[in-house]
Amino acid sequence: MAPLALNTLNFQIQTTAPDRFDVVVAGAGHNSLVTAAYLAKAGFRCLVLEGRPTFGGGVKTTELTLRGFRHDVCSTAHNSIQENPMLRDREIDLAQYGLEYVVPDPVYHMPFSDGSYITQWLDLDRTCSEIAKISRRDAAAYRRMFYESEKIDPTSKFWQRRSAMSAWDIIRDNIEDDRCRCFMMGCPPPTEPVNDPLTGRGAYSIFGQQRRSRPIPKGGSGALTEALVKFIEAHDGVLLVNKPVTQLIVEGGKCTGVECADGSSYRADKAILSTIHIKHLVDMAPRDLWGQDFIDGVQTWKAEVSMFATNYATTEPPIFAVQGGMLPSTNSGMMASSERGLQIGFDHARGVANANEAPLAVHFTTVTDPTRAPAGMHTIKVISWHPYNLKEGPQHWDVIRTEVADAHLSYLRRFARNLTDDKILGRFIQSPLDLERMNPHNWHGSCHAGAQSPAQAGALRPMPGWSGYHMPIPGLYQTGACTAPGGSVSGVPGRNAAAVMLKDFGTSLEEVAKKKV
């Protein structure tokens, strides 16, 4: 999918758009675009202001290494959003604006140092057969847990207990072989330490991709953003890039507009919607307008286990040896042992970048979607988890980033021996510090805005008393990963914020959803 013609877009907007809008949106991450899409469908005129040169926040695709190689800047798999009624029920029909998903099968592959491996297929029986090669008891436990996950009921005693447990407690109690435990721990990978309390649901997250794979948008993760932008434009919305919001305009005790770094200002007749990180948002209006409880919540906000990502342009994908041949898989992972997986949380707490056999998640989307690279070429993304706050300080990442990336590649090559130096055409490294530099919303390297720990989940996100998408300043709403249920590409914070705003505006999301346009 061709990138947005941003210069042309801006010229057309600036020569035709009137000055007044119903809603001004500060930030163009996918959640704020989702909210704006619902509001625009309802007939409210929206202006979306993006501080960077392209829309999408962490949901964008661009040429990070070489021309023609399109890499996902942050997010890759779009698992959770498939169950969002926005897509599932076509409340916002993005297919007509070019959004198309492809579904990898095999879903996921994890090789081990002894030559064994587990491959997850969309066919449950086939996945269980793979696990049974290592442990029949663990295959039976996997099947049982799969069916348990189909009946999640937060009010039941069964799920109340498991939700309060750690993911590690559940995996350890149900799975015996350490290789099978690694498979459960690393798929999907941990952004919160798996031995933390109230992470129990994470032990079952693997079964979401067992049901529907890990869908990826054709052309790149940013295809979701591009479709949302086109939808908003088609419904009389206006979107501007290179417009970082620096101040909120508060008049008569109500937020009525925003000011940008270039001195321009924009006002809204109904509301301002923010997806700016709360660590930065709180500095955009006088402190006394927020209230001390809100300020306390911002001051105690904690980062998550941050990502370290390296993107490669290559002539081949990593290929793994399996019985009967070789397997290229769109998604793979490496974890030396469950103890090494548990080490992530400890290293995060002590500020150490431990690159020795660091658990990896590896995505080579060109196996499933060859449109992302020149003919016969491939893109690879290698991810691990390290602390932003190193003992030597975050700036130390500039010293060690190349060394850490080299260590990750060396570990991957133990299992994908074809990935020799001559197959690599270029690479682009993103340390936790680089991720923050790239996008201020990745505060302290947090691609999900911050930890989704018990202190920052549910009614406590972003802080107690303010989980309903309203902010303390009247007229100001908040969406994005800082709000419940948190990060990842789900669109849920965006849809939830739309529901709140539409109700306040005298209509409802349900009415807008069924509206034919």
N, C-alpha and C positions, 0 to 999 in steps of 0.2 A: 504494500500500500504506500502510495507516495506521501512524503511528509507534507504538512500543512504549509501553504504558501503564505507565510506570516507577513511579509512586507506588503503584498497585495491586499491581504485581509485588512491590515491596519489602514491602508490608504482608503479602501472602500468605506470602512467604518467611520473614519474621521471626516469624510466628506458628506455623509448622509445622516449620521446619528444626531437626534436632538439632545438637549442637555439634561433632561429629566428622566428619571427611572423610578420604577416602583421599588426595586431592590438592587442594592449594590453589593456585589460579592467580592470579598478580599481574599484572593488566592484561588488558583484553578487546579487544585488537586482533584482526583476523580470523585471524591465525596461531595465537594462543593459544586462540581459540574452536575452531579446527579440531582442535588437539591434544585439547582437552577433549571434543570430540564423539566422537573415537575412544575415548578413555578411558572416557567414559560408556557408549558402546555396548558396551565390554568388560565393563561392570558395576562399574567403579570410581566411587565417589561423588565428584563434583567441586564445589568452591566456587570461583567466579570473582569476583574483586574488581576493580572498575573505579574509577579515581580521579575520573573526570569524570561529569557527569550522564547521559550516554548511552553505550551500548556501541559498539564498532567501531573505535576509533582513527581511522585515515584512511579507513575504509570505512563512511561514514555519510552520510545525506542529511537535510537539515533546511531550515527556512525562513530563509535568511540575509538576504533582502531584504524581501519582503512576504508577508503571509499567503496561503497557497495556492500559492506558488512554491517548489518543493522543489529545492534545490541540493545537488550532491555537494560535501561539505566538502573532500575531497582527491581520492581516486581516482574515475575515471569508467569507463573501458573495462576490462573484465575479460578480457583476451586470454589470458594465460598459464594461468589457472586452468581453462580449458576442456580442457587436456590433462592436468590432474591427475586421477589415477584416482579421487580422492574424488568428483568430478563425472562424469568420463567414464564410469567403470564403476559409478557409484552406490554406492560403498563407504559413503558417507554420503548417503542419499537425501534431498536437501533440497527436491526438487520437491513432495513431500507436505507440506512446511511453507511453501509459497507462493513458492519461488524460481522465477522464469521469466525467461529471457533473450530479448531481441529483437536482431535482427541487421541493422544498417544496410547498405543498398546503394543508392546508392554508399557506398563505405567511407570515402573520403578525397578531398579536393579541394584543389589548390594553384593559385591564380591568380598571374599575373605582371604586372609593370607595363606590358609591351608589349601586353597584351590576350590573350596566349596563356594556356593553363592545362593542367593534367594532372588527370584524374579517375581515381581507382582504383575499379574495380568488382570484384565477386567473380568475374566472368567474366575469366579471364586474357587471352583473346584481345581482349576489349573494352578492358582496361587497356593492352595492348600497342598497340592501335590508337590510343589517346589519346597515348601516348608517341611513336608514329611520326609524328604530326602535327608534332612538333618535330624528331625525329631517328629515322630508321629504324634506324640502327646502334645507338642506345641502346635502342630497343625490342627489338632482337635480343639485346642484352646483358642486358636485364632478364629476358627469357624464359630465357636460358641460366643466369643466376644463380638464378632461381626453381627450376629443376630441380637445380642444384647444392645448393640449400638443403634439398632433399628427401632428400639422402644424407649428412647431417652425420655424420661419424665422427671423433671426437677423436683416434683412433689413426692415422688416415691421414696421410701426408705432406702431402697437399693441405690438410687442415684444420689440421694443426699449424702450417704456415706462416701461413695466413690468420688463425688465432686470435692469433698473436703480432704480427701487423701492426696498424696503426691502421685504423679504419673509413674514415678519409679516404683513406689509401693505396689501399684497395680500390676505393672509389667513384671516385677520380680516375683510377685505372688502367683501369677498365672502362667508365666513362661519360664522354662527350665534351662534350655541351652543358651549359652551366652551369645552365640551368633544370632539366634532368633530375638534375643533381647535387644541387641544392637539394631536389628531391622526395625523393631517396634519403636525404639528411641529416636532413630535418625530419619524417620519417614512419617510425617514431615519433620524437618530439623527443629531443634529447640531454640526458641528465642527467650524462654524463661528456663532457669535451671529445673530439670525434670524431677529433682528431689525436693522442690519447694512445696509447701502445703497448698491445697486448693488448685493444683494443676492436674488433678485426676482425670478430668475430661480429655486431657491431652493424650492419655494412653489409648484413647479410642479414635483420635483424629485420623489415623491411618485408614480407617474404614470409609471415610468420605471419598477418598480417591480410589478405594476398592470399588465403590459403586459407580463413580462417574469419571474416573481417571483424573488427570490434572490438565484440564482444557487450557489451550493457549490460543490467543487471537491470531488469526492468519495475518502475517505481516509484522507482528510484534505486539508487545503489551500495550504500546501506545495507540493501537488501533481502537481500543475502547475509548480513550480520550478523544481521538479524532471523530469518532461517531457521535459522542456527546456534544462536542463543539458544533458539528454540523446540525444536530438536532436543535440546539439552542439558537443558532443563527436562523434556522428555518422558521423559528417561532418568535422572530422579531428581537432576539437577544443580541447583545453587543459584547465582544470579547477583545481585550487589549493586552498585549504583552509589554514587557519592560516598564511595568507600572508598579513598583514595590510600594505598598502602603506603609506609611511611617507614623500616621496619627489618625485617631478617631476624632470626628467632629461631634461635640456634645453641645446641644443647645436646649435650654429649658429643661435640663435633666434627662434629655433623651438623645440617643445616638442617631444623628441624622445624615452623616456623611463621613467621608474619609479624605485624607490628604496623602499625596504620593511624593516620592523623593524628588521628582522633577518640579515640584511646586504646584502641580495641578490638583484640583479638588473635585469631588463628585458627591452629589447629594441624592438621597432616596426619599420617596414620598412615604414608603411604608416601613422599610427595615434595612438594616445592614447585616449581612451574613459573613462570618469570618471562618476561615480555615487556617488562620495564622496560629502557630504554636503558642500555647498559653504562656510560656516563658517569655515570649516577645510581646504578645498581645497586651499584657498587663502594664507594659511601659508606654503604651500608646494613648493613655488617658490618665488624668490625675489619680493618684493612689486612693484618695478618699472616696472616689466613686465606686470602687470595687468592693469595699468592705473588708474587714480584717480576716474574716473566715476564708474568703477567696484568696487573699494575699498569702495566708498561711498555707493554703493548698498548693499554690504555685511554688512557694519556697521549699516545700517538702517533696516536690515532684521528683521521681527517680527515673533514670534511664534504664533501658533494657540491655540484655546481652547484645552487643552491637555486631554488625556484620563486617567482614573483610571480603571483598569481591575482586576477582581478576577476570577480565574478559579477553578472549583470544580470537584472533582470526587465523584459521588453519586450512590446510588442504584435505584433512581427514577428521572425522569425529573420533573420540576415544572408542576403541573396540575392545570388548571383554571376551575372554575365552570361556565358552560354555560347552556343555556336552553336545557333540555333534557339529560344532562350528564356532563362529564368532558372533557376538551380539552387540550391535549399536543400540543404545537405549536413550530416549530423550531425557530421562531423569535417572540419576544414579547417586549413590552415597557410599562413603567409606567411613567405617568406625572400627578401630582396632579392638576395642573391648568395651563392655558396659562401663567399666571403671574409667576408661578414657572419656566416655561421654559424660559421666558425672563430674569429671575434672573441669569441664567448661565453667560451671557455676563457681567452683572454688577459685579458678584463675581470674574470673571476673571480679570476685570479691577482693582479691589481693593485688589486682592491677598488673597481671603478668600476661604477656603475649606468648603463650606456649604453642609453638608451631611444630613440635615433635609429634608426628602422627595425629595432627589435629583432625577431628572429624570434618568431613567434607560433604557438601551437596554440589553436584555437578549437573549442569543443564546444557544439552546440545540440541537446541530446538530445531536446527536445520535438518535433523534426521526426519522430523515430522513435517516441517514447514520449510522447504528449500527456497522459498521466496526471500528469505532473510540474508542471503549471501549470493555472490556470483555463482554461475553454474559450476557444480562440482566442488564448491568450497563450503566451509562450515564456520559457525560461531560456537564458542564454548564459554560457559560462565562457571567459575569455580568459587564457591562460597565457603567460608568458615566463620567462626564466632570468637571474638576477642574483645577485651575491655577497651573502651575509649580512654578511660582514666588510667593510664599506665603509671607505675610507680615513679617513673622519670618525668611524668607529665605528658599530656596529649601530644605536644609538639614532637615527642620522641618518635612518633609514627613516621615522620619524614625521614628519620634515620634508618629505620628497620623495615620499612614497607617492602622494599625489593627483596630483602632476605626472607621475609615471611612468605611472599608470593612464590619465591623459588622453592621453599620448603613444601608448600602445598602442591606445586606441580610435581616435585620429586615423589611425593606420596601417591599422587594420582597415577604416575607412571609405573608404579609397582603392579598395577592392575590393568592398565591400558598401555602396553609396551610399544604400541605403534606410534605413540605420540612423541616422536623424537624431535630434536631441534629443527631439522629441515622441514618438518610439517607445520611449524609455527611461523606465521607471516607477520604478526604484530600482537601486542597486548596492551591492556589499559588497566592499571591498578587503582582500586578504591579502598583505602584504609578507612576505619571509622572516622578519622579526622577529615579525610577527603569527602566522605559522604555528607558531613555537616557543612563543609565549605560549598559543596555543590548545591545543597538545598538547606536553608536554615531550619526547615521543619524537621530535618533529621538531627534534632538536638542531641548532642553528645553521641552521634552515630546511631541514633534510634530511628530506624526506618519505620517503626510502628509508633513513633512519637514518644514512647516511654514504656516502662515496664507495665505489663498487664498482670501484676501481682495482686494479691488480695487487697492491698491498700489502694490500688488504682484500677479497680474493676467494678463493673455494675454501677450501683448507685454512688460509688466513690470516684467515678471517672467523669469529668476531670477532678472533681473534689466534692465532698459531701454537700448536699443542698443544691448542686448545680449540674445535675446529670440529665436535666430535661431539655437541653439544647438552648435554653434561655441563658443569657449572661446577666450579671448584676446590674448593668447599665440598661435601662429600658430601651427598646428598639434594636438591641444588639443580640444576635443569635450566633451560635457556634456549632460547627460540624467538623468532620475529619477525624483522624486517628486519636486526637486528644479526648474525644467523646466516646461514649459507649456504643458498641461493644469493643472498640479499639481498632488496631491496625489490621493490615492485610487488605486484599482487594475483594471487599464484600459489598461495597456500596450501601451497607446497612446504616452507618451514621448519616449518610446523605439522604436516604429515604426517610429515616426517622425525623431528621430536621425538617424535611419538607412537610411531613405530616403535622408537626407542631406549628409551623408557620402558616400552612394552609388553614388550619383550624382557627388560628388567631386572626386570619384575614377573612373569616366568615364562610369558608367552604370546607372541604375535606379531601384527604388524599383519595379516599374511595371514589368520590365523585369525579375527581380529575383522572384517576386511573382508567375509568371506563369511558372517558370522553374520547370520541373518534375525531382524529385530526388528519 
